[in-house]
Amino acid sequence: MNWKRFSCLIIFGLVISCTSLRKSSTQSPLLTQTWNEKNNRSFKLVTFGIPAFNETLINYKRGGAALFSIRLTKPRVIVVADKPQKWGYYQFPTITRLKDGTLHAEWSMHADAIESYGTNAVGSSLSGDAGNTWKAGIPDSSVLNGYTLPNGDIIKVVDPKPIKISELNMPPPVGKTNFKYRKTNFTFYRLKEMPEERNGVFLTRLKSGTGKWKQERASLDDPMGVRYSSRDLVPVVWWGDLHTMPDQSVLAGVYPGFYLKEDGVLDKQMGVVFYRSTDNGHSWKIQSRISFTPDTSLDSMYADRIGFSEPAYEILADGSLLCVIRSADGDGVTNGVGNGPLYASRSVDMGLTWTKPRVIAPAGVLPRLLLLKNGVTVLASGRPGVQLRFMQGDAKAAWTDPLEMLPYESQSLQEQYAVSCGYTGLVATGPDRFIIIYSD
């Protein structure tokens, strides 16, 4: 596939965003449009939302009453590929703020495969003027950022390189997957029986008051948890969001979440797992799981899916937790499973229990959540295309119709997925504004 570039846009007003790369580099007049929310939403089919490809002001109405004024500014191109690239290159962008305030964008420059885990093959660019201009560069380690813990330490979860099974003293397996649509399947092992090299959580830590990052392996207590091997390799994957709770503990909402059920049988459809640390990330203990609970009335392919993955979770203004979860499998093109619904679940007890997941969109990979200081929650997701949605209030409130950052006119999955990988990154730049990064 031909993945060529990233764009970064800023929206002023209630929100800030990035606009499409398909826009000309010359300045064009601000497009103003009024959008009346649709009341006949169907989550069975992917339908196109609000066109937001260019510099745009959207007056969003619900039930005839004004709800949001959303301004998207001119898109900024960070990098363009010099030739067509295979899947995994110039994709999966992230955007973070360094300790000196500089914005740092990164993107993948390697194949999307287990063999690439833990590699440093990425593109990198920096902006010192709030995303208006970008310059290729790698930040100095002294300004790298991560998640700041209650004691002032900063940590980053890292991916160690996979290790060959033959180089490890592996325990006996407890099960295997046999999904017909996957290129490779998994073999599973009890987490507590895994060798030291494949156990725990791998971190880098910048201790408060020091200037040097150090690697460490935190302990992970999950008696029913399992880890997997694939293609004769054993990775350690622990991807998700970290947030500090009111009691100063840190809660991680991560995937993959494969586990053994109470009867000791492997659940082959993974869920989302929440782990809690009370010692600033040195050890983690299972807090809860959101098991794969599909809406069978909306997803006819639920039995063939690998489960829930790629969770994003946020602490809302009322103190409740909102988790948004992907259920789509693979790339949706080669495996025949296609788009899967996007789900949401809520917790009011710091992640001990969760509501039954409900569908909030017909599709979406790697959702990203961001709570702005004005009380608006931003949701970014994609594939096909790239979408932004907004919610005002608690997790029971309704999301807006999607703002479509990229066009995907074709009904062919192959062509839809060639528009973008659908992965995004969000960073707030004010109480009512933010930047979104995505690939085109």
Residue, then its C-alpha position, 0 to 999 in steps of 0.5 A: m500500500n502507498w502510505k505517504r505522509f502525516s498531517c498535523l492540524i490545530i483547531f481553535g474554539l472548543v477544540i483543536s485538530c489537524t486537517s487533511l493533507r489533501k488541502s493545498s498549501t495556499q491559504s483558502p477562506l475559512l469554510t463555515q458550516t452548520w451541522n444538525e446532529k443526525n438522530n437516526r444513527s446506525f452502528k451496523l454500517v460505517t457511514f460518513g460524518i461531517p466533512a472536515f478536510n480543510e480549515t473549517l468552522i463547524n457550528y454543531k447543533r443537537g436538537g436544533a440547539a447550539l452545542f459546539s463551535i469547533r474550529l479546525t485550522k490549516p493542516r501542517v505536513i510533518v513528513v512525506a515519504d519519498k516513494p511508496q512504502k509497505w504497511g508499517y512505514y510512515q504510520f502509527p504516529t504519536i505526539t508528545r510534549l517534551k519537558d522543555g515544552t517542545l512538541h515531539a512527533e514520532w512514526s513507525m519506519h519498520a514492518d508491522a510485525i512481531e519481529s519489529y517489537g523493541t526496535n528503534a526504527v522510527g521517524s522523529s520531528l520536533s516543533g517549538d512553535a505549537g506545531n506550526t513548523w516542524k524540523a526533523g530531529i531526535p530529542d536529547s534524553s534530558v528532555l524526554n518525557g513520560y508518565t509522571l508518578p505521584n513521587g515525581d519519578i517519570i516512567k515509560v513502558v518499553d517493548p523489549k525485543p522478542i526472544k526465541i523460544s529455543e533460548l528460553n526455559m519455557p513452561p508447558p503451554v496452556g492452550k492455543t488459538n486457531f482463528k481461521y483468519r489469522k496469518t499466525n496463531f498464539t501459544f499461551y503460557r501462565l504468566k506466573e510460570m514464565p521465565e524471568e526474561r519474559n515476566g513482569v513489566f519493562l520500564t525506563r525510569l527517570k528518578s526525581g531529581t536525577g538526569k539519567w533514565k534507567q531500565e527496570r523490570a517491575s513485578l506483575d501479579d496476575p494469577m490467571g494471566v497468560r502470555y503468548s508466543s508467536r512465530d517461535l518468538v516470545p514478546v512482552v506486550w503491555w500497551g495502554d494508558l496510565h492514570t493516577m487515582p485519588d488515593q495516589s495509586v496508579l492504574a494501568g489499562v492495558y492489552p493484550g488481556f488473555y487469561l484463564k477463566e475460573d475453571g482454568v480454561l483459556d479464554k481465547q478472545m482477549g479482554v482489557v486488563f487493569y493493573r494497580s500500583t501502590d509503590n510508584g510503578h515498581s510492582w503491579k497487581i491485577q485490579s479488574r478485567i473487561s472481558f470480551t462482551p460483544d453486541t451480537s445484534l450489531d456484530s455478526m462476526y463476533a465469534d471469529r474476533i480475537g476480542f477486545s484490544e487497544p483500550a484508551y481510558e480517561i478520568l472524567a470530570d465527575g471522577s468516573l473512568l471511561c474506557v473506549i475499546r477496539s474490537a476490529d481484527g487485523d487489517g480488515v482486508t486480508n483476513g475477511v473479518g472487516n470492521g468491528p464496533l468501537y465499545a465503551s465501558r464505565s467505572v465509578d469505583m477506580g476500575l474495580t468494576w466496569t459496566k457492560p461494554r456498549v457500542i458507540a461507533p461502527a468501527g475504529v482502531l486505537p481510540r485516543l481519549l483526551l479530557l480538556k480543561n473546559g470539560v469536553t472529552v475528545l475521542a479520536s479513532g480511525r480506519p476507515g479514515v480518521q474521525l474526531r468525536f466530542m462529548q460534554g459531561d459524564a460518560k452517560a452523555a452522547w458523543t457527537d457525529p464524527l468529524e471526518m478528517l480524510p475522505y474515503e469515498s470507496q466502499s472497497l475495504q482495500e481502498q478505504y484502508a489505503v487512506s490511513c492506518g487510522y492511528t492518531g495522537l492527541v496533545a492538549t495545547g490549551p483549555d479548549r484546544f488540542i493537536i491531532i496527528y495522523s497519517d494520510 
